[in-house]
Amino acid sequence: MIQNRKKFPYLVPVLVTYSSTVQILALKARNHIWSNFSNAPTEVFQSHEEQAHIPSLQAELSSGRVTFFVGAGVSSSSALPTWAQLIERLAEESQANIQVADTPESLLKAAESAKQFLGDRFPEAFRKALGYGKDQISPHPSFTHYLIAGLPLRDVVTTNYDTLLEQAFKAIKLTAFTLNEPKDVANAPVGSFHTNILKIHGDISHPDNTVFSESDYQNYFTNKPAVSTLLRGLLLSRTFVFIGYSLRDPNLNVIIDEVGTILKDARRPCYAVVFEASDAEVVAWKLRGVNLLRVKGDTIQAKTYSLWSFLDLLQEKYYTPNHAWLAPDSKDFVTNSTTAAMQTQITQLTSTLKSLAEIVRDRSGPLDESTIDFIMPFLLVGAQHGLAVHSDIWEKIADHYKARQPPIESNVIASITATIQALAQSTGRQEQTYQQQLLDTEKFFRK
């Protein structure tokens, strides 16, 4: 990593992990490495004023009050069209002489004309234009999708029709609940262990029910009362960060106008991360209540790296509480403010961690599952109290997961399926036996 950083100054190591504990330790390790460089990424936006918004956004994210608004620019990195390109493709498919100019009003009118000319052909043409046609290979999430999925967001709002966000959440083993239809809103789970993806313009699976043309936009809040009511509630209580929108995107303009209508002078902070904007546009949008954050870079590639660094900076504050760090291997650390009773326990824990490190260091090969189950509680408590956990232990655990056989889970699921089938055909004592097997399997998964 050090050699690559010197060789490629734009190389930015970004972390996406399954666990907040692993995230804390990995961030601390990376920051320790970065401290040796003068070119570690510090500024990701074009002006100091724009850069100064990051601490406020980090604080809002930690309090659970940030909602991302994701536009087509994010999906374009997965080779999907921007909104303007989508309209151009459908206008061409309609074989009508439709003029498509680069203004919000012209784009909406062109979308209306294309939809009318296509008629019954619109659903399939729509899927094909987005890369979801019958003979096409479905697109995959980009790195930006994964970084957004890794943020502690309760809600993500998107005007995109694709399923790339859902795929990203699933890939890194996080739970996301898609809200598209009224029944989705009514059945949305309550709690902080999942993210709601509010698809305010519909989904690729139902092209006929999408918000696409000029008339769709005009009738949006009438035709989609459940979703629009939820959106208005979020606008009242959350700090919005728009990402993947150009300043000429009708989606962005319609939403900002709606925010102004609803909240007037009581609106919450609102930000838009953009690749292109003049100083005059920064001033004009600030008058509309939107802080433009222009990513740094002379090329699209450099700007994309700045965007990734921004998303990484946001999560860094959330995943780095003051009481957790990767302590040096050479010494132990105990906080002076700990009470006498707690001090004794922590001292004992420190001794235990030392012993564990010695045992693990002497073992050859990766650790087995039962050993990891035994030592993990000590490691987690130690990390929470800032105690030194020798890097050998983490390396051995990492080796274990690298060597782990992925079919384990699939074999267990196959066993469950066979047990259920046998249970359906059994009676009496045999039935009780199969029921107990299912209960034992459930306990295994919960563990």
RODO-2510 file (C-alpha; in nm, 4 decimals, decimal comma):
residues 447
     n   res          X          Y          Z
     1     m     0,0000     0,0000     0,0000
     2     i     0,2871     0,2363     0,0886
     3     q     0,4712     0,1613    -0,2366
     4     n     0,1565     0,2020    -0,4461
     5     r     0,0734     0,5317    -0,2732
     6     k     0,4146     0,6727    -0,3685
     7     k     0,3869     0,5417    -0,7225
     8     f     0,0237     0,6441    -0,7831
     9     p    -0,0629     0,9681    -0,5978
    10     y    -0,4315     0,9340    -0,6927
    11     l    -0,4580     0,5868    -0,5401
    12     v    -0,7067     0,6061    -0,2514
    13     p    -0,7526     0,2978    -0,0309
    14     v    -1,1210     0,2938     0,0654
    15     l    -1,2723     0,0511     0,3150
    16     v    -1,5960    -0,1451     0,2876
    17     t    -1,6349    -0,3974     0,5706
    18     y    -1,9112    -0,6147     0,7146
    19     s    -1,8569    -0,5103     1,0776
    20     s    -1,8205    -0,1764     1,2584
    21     t    -1,5510    -0,3260     1,4840
    22     v    -1,3416    -0,4322     1,1853
    23     q    -1,4082    -0,0917     1,0273
    24     i    -1,2745     0,0935     1,3337
    25     l    -0,9550    -0,1110     1,3439
    26     a    -0,8975    -0,0922     0,9675
    27     l    -0,9455     0,2855     0,9611
    28     k    -0,6968     0,3305     1,2427
    29     a    -0,4437     0,1088     1,0691
    30     r    -0,4856     0,3016     0,7449
    31     n    -0,4571     0,6408     0,9174
    32     h    -0,1342     0,5255     1,0820
    33     i     0,0059     0,4406     0,7365
    34     w    -0,1177     0,7664     0,5877
    35     s     0,0532     0,9672     0,8622
    36     n     0,3827     0,8903     0,6842
    37     f     0,2758     1,0782     0,3709
    38     s     0,2524     1,4437     0,2871
    39     n     0,0173     1,3671    -0,0054
    40     a    -0,2512     1,1843     0,1948
    41     p    -0,5909     1,3070     0,0714
    42     t    -0,7108     1,5986     0,2829
    43     e    -0,9122     1,8253     0,0548
    44     v    -1,1727     1,6807    -0,1787
    45     f    -1,3591     1,9995    -0,2781
    46     q    -1,2517     2,3029    -0,4795
    47     s    -1,2732     2,5715    -0,2106
    48     h    -1,2036     2,5968     0,1619
    49     e    -1,5622     2,7100     0,2158
    50     e    -1,6947     2,3919     0,0543
    51     q    -1,4418     2,1782     0,2443
    52     a    -1,5595     2,3363     0,5718
    53     h    -1,9003     2,1679     0,5345
    54     i    -1,7533     1,8185     0,5921
    55     p    -1,7418     1,8306     0,9774
    56     s    -2,1077     1,9372     0,9879
    57     l    -2,2037     1,6546     0,7542
    58     q    -2,0046     1,4055     0,9624
    59     a    -2,1872     1,5194     1,2769
    60     e    -2,5269     1,4978     1,1046
    61     l    -2,4438     1,1492     0,9774
    62     s    -2,3475     1,0346     1,3278
    63     s    -2,6835     1,1578     1,4591
    64     g    -2,8724     0,9661     1,1881
    65     r    -3,0104     1,2771     1,0164
    66     v    -2,8472     1,2484     0,6726
    67     t    -3,0387     1,1131     0,3723
    68     f    -2,8686     1,0604     0,0372
    69     f    -3,0532     1,1491    -0,2826
    70     v    -2,8977     0,9358    -0,5579
    71     g    -2,9228     1,0319    -0,9241
    72     a    -2,8379     0,8797    -1,2619
    73     g    -2,4774     1,0036    -1,2504
    74     v    -2,3995     0,7369    -0,9887
    75     s    -2,5348     0,4604    -1,2129
    76     s    -2,3545     0,5986    -1,5177
    77     s    -2,0321     0,4578    -1,3670
    78     s    -2,1960     0,1155    -1,4200
    79     a    -2,2381     0,2004    -1,7914
    80     l    -2,6033     0,3023    -1,7513
    81     p    -2,7267     0,6160    -1,9299
    82     t    -2,7768     0,9505    -1,7605
    83     w    -3,1319     1,0825    -1,7639
    84     a    -3,0626     1,2919    -2,0760
    85     q    -2,9005     0,9950    -2,2524
    86     l    -3,1984     0,7749    -2,1617
    87     i    -3,4353     1,0227    -2,3265
    88     e    -3,2117     1,0428    -2,6347
    89     r    -3,2132     0,6619    -2,6694
    90     l    -3,5906     0,6406    -2,6387
    91     a    -3,6393     0,9321    -2,8784
    92     e    -3,4230     0,7498    -3,1326
    93     e    -3,6098     0,4218    -3,0704
    94     s    -3,9434     0,5955    -3,1360
    95     q    -3,8214     0,6868    -3,4889
    96     a    -3,9956     1,0215    -3,4529
    97     n    -3,8302     1,3553    -3,5199
    98     i    -3,7971     1,4550    -3,1519
    99     q    -3,5651     1,7428    -3,0669
   100     v    -3,3687     1,6877    -2,7441
   101     a    -3,2031     2,0027    -2,6079
   102     d    -2,9960     2,0234    -2,2877
   103     t    -3,2480     2,2125    -2,0740
   104     p    -3,4854     2,0701    -1,8090
   105     e    -3,7949     2,1906    -1,9954
   106     s    -3,6821     2,0499    -2,3319
   107     l    -3,5844     1,7131    -2,1800
   108     l    -3,9238     1,6724    -2,0133
   109     k    -4,1100     1,7553    -2,3348
   110     a    -3,8891     1,5164    -2,5343
   111     a    -3,9571     1,2397    -2,2774
   112     e    -4,3325     1,3007    -2,3107
   113     s    -4,3148     1,2800    -2,6913
   114     a    -4,1004     0,9646    -2,6900
   115     k    -4,3374     0,7853    -2,4514
   116     q    -4,6421     0,8767    -2,6631
   117     f    -4,4797     0,7717    -2,9924
   118     l    -4,3592     0,4398    -2,8485
   119     g    -4,7022     0,3513    -2,7086
   120     d    -4,7216    -0,0199    -2,6266
   121     r    -4,3551    -0,0589    -2,7152
   122     f    -4,2493     0,1739    -2,4314
   123     p    -4,1980    -0,0890    -2,1515
   124     e    -3,9571    -0,3059    -2,3511
   125     a    -3,7831    -0,0046    -2,5104
   126     f    -3,7428     0,1426    -2,1620
   127     r    -3,5808    -0,1756    -2,0262
   128     k    -3,3521    -0,2026    -2,3279
   129     a    -3,2408     0,1605    -2,3004
   130     l    -3,1406     0,0990    -1,9371
   131     g    -2,9517    -0,2217    -2,0119
   132     y    -3,2174    -0,4607    -1,8797
   133     g    -3,3415    -0,5953    -2,2145
   134     k    -3,4112    -0,9633    -2,2819
   135     d    -3,0762    -1,0359    -2,4472
   136     q    -2,8658    -0,7965    -2,2381
   137     i    -2,6399    -0,8720    -1,9427
   138     s    -2,7770    -0,6856    -1,6403
   139     p    -2,5445    -0,4148    -1,5045
   140     h    -2,3498    -0,4464    -1,1793
   141     p    -2,2990    -0,1898    -0,9004
   142     s    -2,0030     0,0467    -0,9178
   143     f    -1,7609     0,1272    -0,6366
   144     t    -1,9669     0,4388    -0,5610
   145     h    -2,2746     0,2219    -0,4957
   146     y    -2,0800     0,0133    -0,2444
   147     l    -1,9499     0,3221    -0,0626
   148     i    -2,3025     0,4632    -0,0309
   149     a    -2,4291     0,1261     0,0938
   150     g    -2,1522     0,1232     0,3550
   151     l    -2,2641     0,4543     0,5100
   152     p    -2,4897     0,4450     0,8198
   153     l    -2,7958     0,5784     0,6365
   154     r    -3,1505     0,5111     0,7560
   155     d    -3,2949     0,6178     0,4207
   156     v    -3,1674     0,6554     0,0647
   157     v    -3,3906     0,8302    -0,1878
   158     t    -3,3286     0,7712    -0,5571
   159     t    -3,4802     0,8758    -0,8870
   160     n    -3,2999     0,5863    -1,0576
   161     y    -3,5000     0,2977    -1,1999
   162     d    -3,2224     0,0351    -1,1743
   163     t    -3,1590    -0,2087    -0,8877
   164     l    -2,7877    -0,1337    -0,8393
   165     l    -2,8253     0,0084    -0,4888
   166     e    -3,0187    -0,2986    -0,3763
   167     q    -2,7489    -0,5223    -0,5282
   168     a    -2,4734    -0,3305    -0,3449
   169     f    -2,6460    -0,3631    -0,0071
   170     k    -2,6977    -0,7353    -0,0623
   171     a    -2,3371    -0,7893    -0,1727
   172     i    -2,1922    -0,6481     0,1515
   173     k    -2,4496    -0,8335     0,3625
   174     l    -2,6553    -0,5326     0,4705
   175     t    -3,0345    -0,5227     0,4842
   176     a    -3,2198    -0,2820     0,2562
   177     f    -3,5962    -0,2527     0,2123
   178     t    -3,7203    -0,1087    -0,1184
   179     l    -4,0145     0,1332    -0,1015
   180     n    -4,1821     0,1765    -0,4379
   181     e    -4,5511     0,0911    -0,4146
   182     p    -4,8023     0,2093    -0,1464
   183     k    -4,8013    -0,1387     0,0095
   184     d    -4,4220    -0,1116     0,0525
   185     v    -4,4615     0,2097     0,2520
   186     a    -4,7342     0,0544     0,4678
   187     n    -4,5253    -0,2579     0,5388
   188     a    -4,1880    -0,0887     0,5861
   189     p    -4,0031    -0,2314     0,8902
   190     v    -3,9253    -0,0036     1,1842
   191     g    -3,5784     0,0008     1,3405
   192     s    -3,2171     0,1008     1,2847
   193     f    -3,0820    -0,2293     1,1483
   194     h    -3,1850    -0,1718     0,7874
   195     t    -3,1921     0,1014     0,5240
   196     n    -3,5018     0,2093     0,3341
   197     i    -3,4449     0,2713    -0,0378
   198     l    -3,7223     0,5055    -0,1471
   199     k    -3,7589     0,4787    -0,5276
   200     i    -3,9698     0,7849    -0,5928
   201     h    -3,9733     0,7419    -0,9726
   202     g    -4,0491     0,3719    -0,9810
   203     d    -3,8558     0,0602    -1,0694
   204     i    -3,7309    -0,1092    -1,3858
   205     s    -3,9559    -0,4066    -1,3074
   206     h    -4,2673    -0,1921    -1,3697
   207     p    -4,1896     0,0503    -1,6576
   208     d    -4,5578     0,1462    -1,6967
   209     n    -4,5614     0,2807    -1,3407
   210     t    -4,2504     0,4978    -1,3629
   211     v    -4,2207     0,8762    -1,3454
   212     f    -4,0617     0,9637    -1,6794
   213     s    -4,2543     1,2111    -1,8940
   214     e    -4,3591     1,5724    -1,8385
   215     s    -4,7141     1,4737    -1,7365
   216     d    -4,5735     1,2143    -1,4907
   217     y    -4,3802     1,4905    -1,3144
   218     q    -4,6767     1,7280    -1,3084
   219     n    -4,9038     1,4650    -1,1509
   220     y    -4,6443     1,3002    -0,9270
   221     f    -4,7726     1,4103    -0,5866
   222     t    -5,1293     1,3199    -0,6916
   223     n    -5,0555     0,9811    -0,8490
   224     k    -4,8123     0,8595    -0,5790
   225     p    -4,9580     0,9893    -0,2508
   226     a    -4,8005     0,7288    -0,0180
   227     v    -4,4451     0,7616    -0,1510
   228     s    -4,4685     1,1405    -0,1911
   229     t    -4,5973     1,1817     0,1662
   230     l    -4,3018     0,9821     0,2989
   231     l    -4,0664     1,1944     0,0873
   232     r    -4,2154     1,5167     0,2237
   233     g    -4,1674     1,3860     0,5776
   234     l    -3,7993     1,3235     0,5088
   235     l    -3,7589     1,6697     0,3562
   236     l    -3,8878     1,8184     0,6805
   237     s    -3,6523     1,6326     0,9133
   238     r    -3,3347     1,5294     0,7283
   239     t    -3,0217     1,6862     0,5859
   240     f    -3,0186     1,5908     0,2169
   241     v    -2,7076     1,5196     0,0130
   242     f    -2,7715     1,5025    -0,3625
   243     i    -2,5185     1,2926    -0,5537
   244     g    -2,5221     1,1947    -0,9208
   245     y    -2,7166     1,4981    -1,0487
   246     s    -2,6168     1,7755    -1,2878
   247     l    -2,7473     2,1254    -1,2213
   248     r    -2,9660     2,0973    -1,5337
   249     d    -3,1257     1,7711    -1,4237
   250     p    -3,5056     1,8166    -1,3986
   251     n    -3,5109     1,5679    -1,1104
   252     l    -3,2895     1,7915    -0,8976
   253     n    -3,4759     2,1099    -0,9899
   254     v    -3,8217     1,9650    -0,9221
   255     i    -3,7211     1,8376    -0,5777
   256     i    -3,5467     2,1624    -0,4757
   257     d    -3,8532     2,3605    -0,5818
   258     e    -4,0716     2,1257    -0,3740
   259     v    -3,8421     2,1737    -0,0724
   260     g    -3,8767     2,5484    -0,1072
   261     t    -4,2556     2,5228    -0,1321
   262     i    -4,2886     2,2979     0,1743
   263     l    -4,0312     2,4456     0,4111
   264     k    -3,9810     2,8046     0,2981
   265     d    -3,7503     2,9598     0,5615
   266     a    -3,7561     2,6543     0,7911
   267     r    -3,5625     2,4241     0,5579
   268     r    -3,2766     2,2096     0,6829
   269     p    -2,9255     2,2188     0,5295
   270     c    -2,9105     2,0758     0,1798
   271     y    -2,6036     1,9805    -0,0246
   272     a    -2,5358     1,8746    -0,3837
   273     v    -2,2067     1,7050    -0,4755
   274     v    -2,1333     1,8030    -0,8360
   275     f    -1,8548     1,7625    -1,0894
   276     e    -1,9171     2,0901    -1,2752
   277     a    -2,0373     2,4295    -1,1459
   278     s    -1,9190     2,7875    -1,1896
   279     d    -1,8718     3,0336    -0,9029
   280     a    -2,1859     3,2151    -1,0202
   281     e    -2,3846     2,8905    -1,0042
   282     v    -2,2569     2,8261    -0,6507
   283     v    -2,3978     3,1637    -0,5442
   284     a    -2,7261     3,1152    -0,7335
   285     w    -2,7914     2,7709    -0,5848
   286     k    -2,7062     2,8930    -0,2360
   287     l    -2,9898     3,1428    -0,2733
   288     r    -3,2130     2,8422    -0,3447
   289     g    -3,0974     2,6833    -0,0194
   290     v    -2,8478     2,4360    -0,1697
   291     n    -2,4753     2,4259    -0,0887
   292     l    -2,2871     2,3067    -0,3965
   293     l    -1,9833     2,0904    -0,3200
   294     r    -1,7600     2,0783    -0,6286
   295     v    -1,5210     1,7815    -0,6235
   296     k    -1,1558     1,8525    -0,7038
   297     g    -0,9756     1,7214    -1,0100
   298     d    -0,8745     1,8106    -1,3634
   299     t    -1,0145     1,4914    -1,5168
   300     i    -1,3238     1,2759    -1,4670
   301     q    -1,1015     1,0098    -1,3120
   302     a    -0,9474     1,2527    -1,0634
   303     k    -1,2908     1,3917    -0,9723
   304     t    -1,4233     1,0402    -0,9200
   305     y    -1,1372     0,9700    -0,6775
   306     s    -1,2231     1,2905    -0,4902
   307     l    -1,5848     1,1754    -0,4680
   308     w    -1,4753     0,8388    -0,3250
   309     s    -1,2519     1,0158    -0,0727
   310     f    -1,5450     1,2343     0,0356
   311     l    -1,7676     0,9310     0,0962
   312     d    -1,4842     0,7666     0,2849
   313     l    -1,4307     1,0772     0,5030
   314     l    -1,7987     1,0736     0,5977
   315     q    -1,7878     0,7184     0,7309
   316     e    -1,4540     0,7695     0,9061
   317     k    -1,6031     1,0001     1,1701
   318     y    -1,8958     0,7675     1,2337
   319     y    -1,6850     0,4542     1,2686
   320     t    -1,4139     0,6051     1,4897
   321     p    -1,5410     0,6652     1,8447
   322     n    -1,2906     0,8197     2,0860
   323     h    -1,2621     0,5031     2,2951
   324     a    -1,1516     0,2675     2,0145
   325     w    -0,8213     0,2500     1,8295
   326     l    -0,5587     0,0047     1,7079
   327     a    -0,3050     0,0192     1,9905
   328     p     0,0687    -0,0335     1,9240
   329     d     0,1924    -0,3885     1,9736
   330     s     0,4746    -0,2775     2,2049
   331     k     0,2688    -0,1534     2,4981
   332     d    -0,0610    -0,1784     2,6770
   333     f    -0,2816     0,1166     2,7459
   334     v    -0,5272     0,1662     3,0276
   335     t    -0,7328     0,4848     3,0663
   336     n    -0,6635     0,6876     3,3812
   337     s    -1,0295     0,7787     3,4291
   338     t    -1,1378     0,4185     3,4889
   339     t    -1,2791     0,3430     3,8326
   340     a    -1,0793     0,1229     4,0703
   341     a    -1,3111    -0,1755     4,0304
   342     m    -1,3077    -0,1481     3,6529
   343     q    -0,9317    -0,0939     3,6583
   344     t    -0,8780    -0,4392     3,8108
   345     q    -1,0974    -0,6047     3,5481
   346     i    -0,9238    -0,4260     3,2644
   347     t    -0,5836    -0,5233     3,4003
   348     q    -0,6972    -0,8851     3,4047
   349     l    -0,8286    -0,8499     3,0515
   350     t    -0,4971    -0,7022     2,9394
   351     s    -0,3161    -1,0034     3,0817
   352     t    -0,5619    -1,2357     2,9070
   353     l    -0,5051    -1,0609     2,5731
   354     k    -0,1288    -1,1040     2,6152
   355     s    -0,1724    -1,4742     2,6830
   356     l    -0,4035    -1,5129     2,3839
   357     a    -0,1475    -1,3426     2,1601
   358     e     0,1251    -1,5834     2,2764
   359     i    -0,0968    -1,8879     2,2213
   360     v    -0,2074    -1,7716     1,8768
   361     r     0,1473    -1,6794     1,7731
   362     d     0,2702    -2,0324     1,8487
   363     r    -0,0031    -2,2022     1,6452
   364     s     0,0659    -2,2901     1,2833
   365     g    -0,1939    -2,2272     1,0150
   366     p    -0,5286    -2,0449     1,0476
   367     l    -0,7418    -2,0657     1,3615
   368     d    -1,0399    -2,2975     1,3685
   369     e    -1,3999    -2,1830     1,4191
   370     s    -1,4239    -2,2888     1,7858
   371     t    -1,1046    -2,1008     1,8798
   372     i    -1,2303    -1,7823     1,7148
   373     d    -1,5644    -1,8187     1,8937
   374     f    -1,3722    -1,8409     2,2219
   375     i    -1,1341    -1,5463     2,1800
   376     m    -1,3587    -1,3007     1,9881
   377     p    -1,5482    -1,1700     2,2980
   378     f    -1,2137    -1,0828     2,4623
   379     l    -1,0974    -0,9015     2,1490
   380     l    -1,4171    -0,6982     2,1120
   381     v    -1,4196    -0,5891     2,4768
   382     g    -1,0503    -0,5078     2,4547
   383     a    -1,1003    -0,2961     2,1416
   384     q    -1,3896    -0,1091     2,3031
   385     h    -1,1649    -0,0108     2,5946
   386     g    -0,8646     0,0786     2,3826
   387     l    -0,6469    -0,2102     2,4958
   388     a    -0,3562    -0,3421     2,2925
   389     v    -0,4563    -0,6347     2,0724
   390     h    -0,1508    -0,7850     1,9068
   391     s    -0,1717    -0,7756     1,5276
   392     d    -0,0835    -1,1479     1,5116
   393     i    -0,4302    -1,2294     1,6441
   394     w    -0,6080    -1,0263     1,3737
   395     e    -0,3840    -1,1777     1,1062
   396     k    -0,4670    -1,5314     1,2203
   397     i    -0,8392    -1,4523     1,2192
   398     a    -0,8063    -1,3029     0,8697
   399     d    -0,6272    -1,6196     0,7528
   400     h    -0,9142    -1,8262     0,8907
   401     y    -1,1775    -1,6381     0,6921
   402     k    -0,9648    -1,6465     0,3781
   403     a    -0,9415    -2,0257     0,4061
   404     r    -1,3066    -2,0749     0,4997
   405     q    -1,5095    -2,2847     0,2578
   406     p    -1,8043    -2,0853     0,1120
   407     p    -2,0203    -2,4004     0,0604
   408     i    -2,0685    -2,4337     0,4396
   409     e    -2,3760    -2,2074     0,4352
   410     s    -2,5205    -2,3639     0,1204
   411     n    -2,4800    -2,7134     0,2692
   412     v    -2,6666    -2,6086     0,5831
   413     i    -2,9469    -2,4584     0,3734
   414     a    -2,9693    -2,7787     0,1696
   415     s    -2,9936    -2,9741     0,4950
   416     i    -3,2746    -2,7469     0,6175
   417     t    -3,4638    -2,7958     0,2910
   418     a    -3,4349    -3,1744     0,3183
   419     t    -3,5489    -3,1627     0,6833
   420     i    -3,8540    -2,9537     0,5985
   421     q    -3,9503    -3,1917     0,3178
   422     a    -3,9153    -3,4903     0,5539
   423     l    -4,1129    -3,3072     0,8236
   424     a    -4,4024    -3,2517     0,5832
   425     q    -4,4283    -3,6262     0,5243
   426     s    -4,3789    -3,7434     0,8843
   427     t    -4,6040    -3,7966     1,1877
   428     g    -4,5753    -3,8714     1,5592
   429     r    -4,2308    -3,9160     1,7139
   430     q    -4,0572    -3,8845     1,3776
   431     e    -4,2197    -3,5443     1,3301
   432     q    -4,0908    -3,4290     1,6696
   433     t    -3,7390    -3,5376     1,5725
   434     y    -3,7410    -3,3261     1,2562
   435     q    -3,8846    -3,0275     1,4449
   436     q    -3,5982    -3,0507     1,6947
   437     q    -3,3464    -3,0610     1,4089
   438     l    -3,4900    -2,7373     1,2696
   439     l    -3,4724    -2,5725     1,6128
   440     d    -3,1081    -2,6772     1,6493
   441     t    -3,0288    -2,5346     1,3060
   442     e    -3,1964    -2,2059     1,3979
   443     k    -2,9822    -2,1829     1,7122
   444     f    -2,6721    -2,2462     1,4962
   445     f    -2,7577    -1,9554     1,2653
   446     r    -2,8373    -1,7195     1,5533
   447     k    -2,5019    -1,8012     1,7091
***
